[in-house]
Structures are given as structure tokens and as C-alpha cells.
Amino acid sequence: MNTQNIARAHALMVEANSILERELNAVPVPPIITPPVIAPPSAAVIYGRDNYTDDADPRSANTRQHLVSDGKVLAVHLQVHALPDRPYKATAVRLIDENSAGGNHVARVAQVGSAEMVGLFLGYGGGLTFDSYIRHTPRQEIVIDGAFDPPNLGPLAIALIDSSGRIISDVVASMGLPGRHHVCYEIVFGRR
């Protein structure tokens, strides 16, 4: 059983315990004693998959669930594949919502060095196998296309790549234009 499954099982047990207490008219139920599960820094996790999160999750609040208000996209549900064997990690992921994007639909990527390239990966389906990628220079605004209908996954992902196209960072995924609405993304990568 991997760390994510253990954390989810723990959360379900806690929820079951509180339901039992309510059903028994607040008669105390002996607590289920299970140690909290904290993913070790060397464990690969996917933030956002099955709503998984922990203290190291780089996603801002407006990238953890889809939200539309008055016909405007205010939040999207992104996933971040944390790959601890890669030299760079995503340290911040933020959505610039439809009200603030001004009709733009780009991703802005900041990183520590300038020798790394940014890859825009096409065909995201939940894993790390992609149809293709487009190489971008550092600090270049990346045009985001690829409409999708939430709660489906967005078709795009972004990561730092080396000169051969190999991914050298965490992967920020499920990006695109939710419901064809124009939004922007900001991603910051830093050295591990």
C-alpha cells in the first residue's frame, strides 16, 4: 500500500469514527489509533489526485478545485506530479482567474537557472506519458490552448526539460482552457 492510499485510509477511518459517534447519539466511541501518515520527502506523490494534499503541496487554493461563478472561471483543479528524483521541484502553482487574466491565456514559468528549457506537454491523461511536447525558452510566456470540460482532466502539462527533452522537474498537469475560458497560470520551480 503506497503512502497516498494509507493517508486516504486514515482519513476514511477518522470520518467513519465521527459518523459512529453521531449515529450513537454522541456516545463516545473509542478512538481509532493510527499514526498520522506523512509522505517522506523521497516519495513520489501526485498532489490533486483523489484530492491528495499535504504541507508540501505547491498548489494555491485556486488550483485545488474547479469553481465557476457568474459564468467566470475562478478556480481550476490542477495536479502536480512530485518527482523527488529530479533536481527541480514546483514551489508555487497559481491560477490567474478569468476576471484577472484580461483575455490572455498563457503560462508564466519562473525557475532558478536559465539553462533549463520549459516543456509544454500535450495529451495529458493522468500519467507521465504524453503525445508530444513543445520546447520553450526560459521566461517565455507559453500560450495555453487545449479546451476541456471540468471535471475532466485538462490536456496540458508543464515541466522543466534538459537539452534532450528529458523531464528534470516536477510536472504541473491538467492545464488548459476550462470550458474554453481564458485563464493564465503561474508556476515557480526551484532546486531541491
Buried (B, 14 or more C-beta within 10 A) or exposed (E): EEBBEBBBEBEEEBEEEEEBBEEEEEEEBEEEEEEEBEBEEEEBBBBBBEEBBBEBBBBBEBBBBBBBEEEBBBBBBBBBBBBBEBBBBBBBBBBBBBEEBEEBBBBBBEBBEEEBBBBBBBEBEEEBEBEEBEEBEBEBEBEBEBEBEBEEBBBBBBBBBBEEEEBBBBBBBBBBBBBEBBBBBBBBBBEE
